[in-house]
Amino acid sequence: MASGRDNKRGLGRGLSALMADVTEAEKPVQGGPAAELFVPIEQIEANPDQPRKQFVQGDLDDLAASIKEKGVIQPLIVRVLDSGRYQIVAGERRWRASQMAKLHKLPVVVRQFSDAEVLEVAIIENIQRADLNPMEEAVGYRQLMDRFGHTQEKMAEALGKSRSHIANLLRLLNLPSDVIELVRSGELSSGHARALVPAENASELAKLVIKSGLSVRATEALVKSSAGKGEPKSEENIFGGKPEKDADTKALEGDLSAGLRMKVLLNHKPGSEKGQMVINYGSLDDLDELCRRLGGA
């Protein structure tokens, strides 16, 4: 009889074993129960419980074009249903793009998975996606913990991530829903979002961060300065003047000052491509020299 822990998790294999099932499909083998097969595309169906519901049309178009030229290089992982049809465990995006490319057969690797294992592998595959945004990744980790009892340490070991990376992403789920949506849409970076986690008025501060184009460091200072002090401050107020310049800006100022032999200051507005260059001259002769250079004389 299975242990209470196995019953709770609904499966008898650990995360590492399921990770191997996902990555093994990248290395097709011949013969044996894990052999690569080619099955008619109309006999393959998606998993209705797949956690990923949205597919970017542009990405599917690009993948379909690649499949037309090179075929499906990485086989899908599937399981056999009672009806004899094949249900996708990992690879729905390839299946959709192959339909667009009008392929008739697809390479698959058949696995015997329970319903719980199918969901777990689908979550793992989504976490491995290169285009995953921080909130989607965080939700995937939370699902693995809540549904299957995986610890942060086990996930870090099996997925090749640091424990701090996973912990930091999970903290983002404590943010208000409107701030989470800003991270999903890319308007707010994960670094900015992490800085906002301890704030009581995170929604209000997030709007200011985006409007003012604040750096992560400035956002951290903003959260500290706004704790229990009413209205949030601007970046200029946080630092008691203009925001500190980064090393690249300072280096460029030095190069320009040395080339012109005059003091040059660059005031670049964070988060934009606009700014000012201020040249300080010490005499009228310096001004004449500057005008000569700018005029090309």
N, C-alpha and C positions, 0 to 999 in steps of 0.2 A: 504494500500500500504506500502511496506517495505520502511524503511528510506534509505537515500543515503548511509549511512555507511554500512547498511546490504547488499545493492546491490553491494557495492564495495567489501565486504568480500565474498559475494556469499553464505552466510549461516546465519541463525538466532540464532545460539547457540554459547556460548562462549567456550573458551578453557577448562574450568573446566568441562563443560557438556560432551565434547568429551573425556576428560580424563576418566570420569566415564564410558563411553561406552567401553573404552579399558580395564579398570581394572575389570569391572563387569563380563567379560567373565571368570574370574578366579573363580567366585562363581556362578555356574550354578543354575538356579531356575526352578522350575516345574510349568507349567501352565502359561497362559497369553501370550502376544505377544513376550516376551523376553525368552520364554521357550527354553531349549536346545533340538535340534533335531538331528537325525542321518540321514545323506543323503549319497547316493552313491558317492564315490570319483570321479567317472567319470563325475558327474554333477557339479563339482566344478572347477572353472577356476581362474587363477591369474589375477590380475589387471595390464593391460599393462602400466599404468602410475605409477606403484609402484616405488618410488624413489630409493629403494634398488635394485641394479642390480646384485650384486655379492654375492654368497653364498659359504662359505668355505666348500670344500668337506669333510674334516675331521670332522668338526662340524656336518654336515648332517649325516655322518656315525654313529657318536656317538648317535645322537638323534634317528636315525632309530633303532639302537640296543635297546635303552631305550623304544621306542614305541613298539617294538616286545615283550618286556618283560612285560610292564605295561600298554600299550595302550596310547591313547592321553588323558591326564589328563585335559588339558586346551582347551576348545572348540575354534574353529575359529569364528571370527566375519565376517559375510557375508551379502550381499544384494542380492535381487532377481532381475535378469535382465528381460527384456521384453521377452526374449526367454524361460524363465522359469528356466534357469540355475542359479547357485549361483556364484557370484563373490567375491573373498576374499577381505575383508577390512583390516583385521589384522590376521596374522597367516600363511603367505605363507611358512615360513620355516618348520612349522609343517606339512603342506600339502605336501611339497616336500619329507620330511623324511618319511611320511606315505606311499607315493607311493613306496619308496625304501623298506619299511617294508611290502609291498603288502597287505595293509589294503583295505577292500572293502567299509567301511562306516566310516564317520568322524562325531564327534559331532560339531554342529555349533549353533551359536546364530544369528538370523536374525534381521537386523536393516534396517530402511528406511533412506538411506543416499543419498544426492545429490553428484554429481561428485566432487564438491569442498570439501565436508565433507570427502569423501573417501580419497582424497589426504591428507587432514589435519590429519586424524587419522593415516594414514600410516606413516607420518612424525613423529607424536608423538610416535608411537610404535617403530620406529627406534631409537629415542632419548633415549628410556628406555632400550635399549639393553645393557647388561653388557659388551659386547666385543667391544663396539663402540670406535673408536679412536677419539682423540680430534678434528681433522679436520671434521670428519663426524658429530660429535655432533654440532660443530659450524655451519656447512652448514644447519643442521636441524633447528637450532634457526633462522638463517637468512631467511630460507624459510618461517617459521611461521610469521616472521615480514613482509617480503616483499609481500607475497601472501595473508595473512589473517589479516594484520594490528595489530598483537599482540605486546604489549609492553614488555620490559624486565621484568617489575614488574609483569605483569599478568602471563608471562611464569614461572617466579620464584615461584609465589604463587601456580599455578596449578600443576607444575611438581615437587615441593618439592626441588627446587634448590635455592641457594642464588643468589641474583642479581649480586653480584661481580663475581661469577663463570660464569654466562652467559656472562657478559660484557667482562671478560678476554678471553673467548673462541672466542667471536665475533671479538676481536682485532686481532686474529691470521689470519683472512681472509685478513688483510691488508698486509701480508707478500708476497714476490715474489713467483711465482708458484713453483720454484724449491725448496724453503724452505718448502712450504706447503707439497710438495711430500715427503720430508725427515721426516716430522711429521707423514704423513700417513703411511709411511713404518716402523715407530718406531725407525728410526736412531736418531731422535731428539725428546726430550721430550717436552711436552707442556710448562713446566717451562722454558726451554732453549729458546723455540720459543717466549714466551712472552717477554723475555729479549731482543730479537732481533728486536722486532716490531719498536722501534724508530730509529733503525740504518739505515743510507742511503745505506750502503753496506752490507745488511743483508745476501745476498747470499755468499759473500766472507767470512764473519765472521762465518757463519754456518759451512762451510768447516773446518775452523780452530778449532771451538769448537769440532767437531767430531774427527778430527785428533789428537788433544791434549787431548781429554777426559776431557774437562773443566767442572767444577761444574757450577751450576746456578749462584752462587755468582760471580765466576770468569767471567762468560759470561756477567753479568751485568757490571762488572768493565771493561771488554774488550770493550763493546759498548761505555761506557763513555770515555775511553782513546782513542778510534779510531775516535771519532766525530771530523771531520775536520782536522785530523792529519795524513792523508796518510795511510801507511801500518798498519794493525792491529798488536797488540803486543801479545806475548805469555803469558801464565798464570804466568810464573816466572817473566817476566818483569813488569806485571801489579802490582804485590805486592812487587816489589823491592827486589826480592829474591825468595826463594822457597815458594810455595803456603802454606797458613795456614792449619794446620792439624785440623781434626775434633775432637770432644770430645772423641769419642771412641778410636781413635788412641792415643791421649794423655793419656787416662786412662790405656791403655795397656802398654804404655811406662813406666808409673809409677809402674805398677804391676811387670813388668820384672826387672826394676831397683831395686825395693825393694827386689825381690827374689834373684837376683844375687849380690846385694850390689855394683853394678857398674852402671854407667850411660848408659842407653840404648836408642837409637834413631831409630825410624821406619820411613823410607822414602817410602811411598806407592804411586805408579804412579796412578793418578786419571783415572778412567774408565778402569782399567785393574786389573789383579790379581798378577802383578809383583811388586817387591819393594826390598828394602835393609833393613837389621837390622845391626846397628852399635853399638858395645859394646866398651866403653871406660874404660880401666883399668888404675889404678894410680900407679901401681908398678909391678915388676916382680913376686912378690908373688901373686898378683891378677891374673896375666896371668897364673901362674901355677895352681891356683885354678880353673880358667875358663877351662883350658885344661883338668883338672881332671874331671870336671863335664861333659864336652862334650864327653870325652872319656869313661865315664861310670866307671871310676876307683874308 
